[in-house]
Amino acid sequence: MEDQIIAAENAKSISAEICQWSGAVFGILFGLGFLLAEVQKNDLKSLPWWKPISALVAGAALSAHGSNVINNKRTAELTALLVRSTNSASELPMAQSSEYSDLLEDSDNK
């Protein structure tokens, strides 16, 4: 059971990993590319900052989406494991316990 929990905690999605890394790499590359292109065209006083900043924000959003997908997959795996363990525990046979009743002690029928 312990190995199943560890496997569920470490579950990953290839598409989410790609999304996470491409968001980080391409966001930085496009941000720096836009910044260098604008610096070569203009002086720094009239630089339009919205292009590099929007590229960085878009990359961060894409990377955050990949991180959310990974966390959702891990949560789904752990929830499925919890449901399976709860269902299997409810199917176990109950041991018949001898119940002790102190009702007979107070009565006259000993």
N, C-alpha and C positions, 0 to 999 in steps of 0.2 A: 504494500500500500504506500509505503514511503517513497518508493521509486516512481510510482504513478503520480504522486503529488509533486515531486521534483520535476518530472517530465511535463506536467501541466503548467507549473510555474515558469518553465523555460520554453514554452511553446512559441514558435515564431512563424511568421508568414513571409514568404519570399517577396510577394508584391509589396507588402508593407515595408520590408527592409529596403527594397529598391526605391520606394516612395520617400522614405526617410533620408536615404543617402543622396538621392538626386535632388531633393529639395535643398539640402544643405550645400551640396557642391555647386549646382547650377545657380542657386540664389546668390552665392558669393561670386561665382564667375561672371554672371550677368551684371551683378551690381558693380563689380570692379570694372567690367568692360564698358558699361554705360558711363561710369565716372571718368575713366580714362578718355573715352571718346569726347565727352563734354569738356574736359580739361584741355584737350588738344584744340578744340574749336574756339573756346572762349577763355576769358580770364577768370580767375577764381571768384571775383566779385559778382559776376552775373551768371554764375553757374546754376542751372536748374537742378535742384537737389531731388526733385520728385522721381526722376527716372531711376537712379541707383537705389534710392530708399524703397521704391515700390518693388524693385527686383529682389531686394533683400527680404522684404516683408512677404512677398509671394513665395519665396524659397522657404522661409520660416513656417509659413502656413502649410505648405506641402509636407515639410518635415514633421510638423506637429500632427498632421493627419496620419502619416505613417506610424507615428508613435501611438496614437489612439487606436489604430487598427490592431497593433501588436497587443496592447493592453486589453482590448476587447476580446481578442482570441484567447488570451490567458484566462480572463475571467470566465469565458464560456467553457473552457476546458476544466477549470476548477469547479464550476457549477455542475457540469455533467458528472464529474467524479463524485461530488457531494450527493447528487441525486441517485447515482448508482449505488453508493455505499448505504444511503438511507433505505433504498428499496431492498437491498440484500439483507440489511439488518432487520427489516420488518418481516422478512420471510423466514427468519430463523425460528426453530421450534422453541416455545417457551418451556422452561423446566417447571414441572409441577411442584410448587412449594406447599409444604404443609402449613396451613394458616393456623395460627394460635388464636384462640378466642378466649377471652376471660369472662365471657358471658356465663359459662357453666360454673365458674367459681362462686358467683353471686346467687346462683339458684339453689333450690333444694334437691335437684336431680343430679347428684354427684355420682 
